[in-house]
């Protein structure tokens, strides 16, 4: 596994990583300590990062 991005987005810990033979994926550590890891695959790390960033922006705007 190769981690490309490890950052905090809207108070969530986010990792974008490469899975050999599959592609780029992301994981989000939620506030209760659980992990959200969808099975979606992306061609580039930037694509995976943009998707998770947009999802978290949407979650935050819906909570307001």
N, C-alpha and C positions, 0 to 999 in steps of 0.2 A: 504494500500500500504506500502511496506517495501523497502526502498532504500538501495541497497547493495554497489553500486559504484557511486560516484559523483566526476568527475574529468575533467580535461582539456586534450584533445587529439588533437594535431595539431591545436591549437587555437579554438577548438570547445568544448563547455560545453556538457558533456555526463553524463546521468544518467541511471543506470541499476537498475531495480526495479521489485519486485514481485507483480503480480496481483493475488489476491485470486481466486482459482478455475480455473485459466488459466495457469499461469506459469511466467517465467521470460521474460521481455521485455526491450527494451532500447529506449531512446529518445535523440535527438541531437538538441541543440539550434544553429541555423545557424547565420551567421554574420548579417543578416538583422533583427534578432529577432524572426523569425518564427521557428517553431518546426517541426522536422522530426520524426514521430512516426510510424514505420511500424507495421503491424499486426502480424509479425512473433513472435512465442513463442519458448522459449528454456527451456530445462530441468534444467540447472544450471545457476547461475549468471555468472560464469566464462565463460561458452559457449557464452552467450549473449555479454559479455565484449570483448571477442576475436573477435567475428564477427564484432562488431561496430569498433573496433580498426583496423581490416584489411580493412574494407570499407573506413575508413577515411585515412588510409595510401594510398590506391589506388586513392582516390580523389586527395590527395595532389600530388602524383607522376604524375597524368594525367594533372595537372595544370602547371607543370614545362615546 
